[in-house]
Amino acid sequence: MNPIVTVQDAVTAFADFMEPTKAELDAIEREMPVILADVELLDAYITTLDRIPTELDNRRIRRARRRALAARLALLNHSAGTSQPGGAA
């Protein structure tokens, strides 16, 4: 006899209480410039995978790398101004 298996785990995995909190959505929103800059950098790298990069490709990669670093720096500077929970007193 085969046991009957329920699909409760699959159903409850998408329950209402599993939605992201406002704090999590705010964190994603703060990190969105970094995410978009990283996507742009990856796109620049992907375009050169099947060919030798031209000077224009190299400039695009350098520009995307600078934007990614600037976005990370801006996020770090923004985060440094706010207090993080759990820090030492």
N, C-alpha and C positions, 0 to 999 in steps of 0.2 A: 504494500500500500504506500503510495506517495503522499507525503504531507502537503497540505494546502499552504502555500506561501502567500502572505499578504503583500500588498504594494504600498503599505502605509509610509515607509521611509521615502519612497519616490513621490508620494503625494504631499507629505508634510515638508519636503525639502523646499517647496515653493510656497509655503504658507505665508500669511500676512506678517507674522512676527519676524520673518527672515529678511524683510526689507532693510536697506541701509538706513542708518540713523541720520539725523540732520548733521551731526558732527562729522560722520563719515562722508556725506555728500559735500560738506564744506571743505573737507580735506582734499577730496578729489578735485573740487573747483580750484583750490589754491595750487594744486600740482598740475593742472591742465596745461599751462604754458610749457612746462618741462616735458610733458608727455607729447605735445604737438611738435616741439623742437626735436625730440628724439625720433619721432616718426619721420620728420623731414630729413634728418641725418641718415636714417636707415634707407629712405627712398633714394637719397643721393648715392649711397653705397650700392644699392641693388641695381641701379641703372648701369653701373660700371662692372658688374660681375661677369658679363659675357663678352667684354671687349676691353681693349686697352684704353684707359681714361685719357681723354683729351684735356687740353688746358682749361677749357670751359667746364669740364667735369671736375677737375681739380679745384677750380674756383668755387664751384657749387658745393663741394664737400667741405672746403675750408669755411665758407660762409655758414653752412649748416652746423658745423662743429662750433663755430663762434656763437651762433644763436643758442645752441644747446647749453654751452657753458655759461652764457649770460643768463639764461633762464634758470639754471641751477643756482647761480650766484644770487639772483634776485630772490629765489625761494629761500635760500639760506639766510640772506639778510632780513627777509620778512619774518622768518621763524626765530631769528636771534632776538628780535624785539619783543616777542611774546614769551610768556613764561610757560614752561613745559610742566605738565603734572608729574608728580613723583620726584621732583628734584630735591636736592639737599637744602635745608633751611639755613 
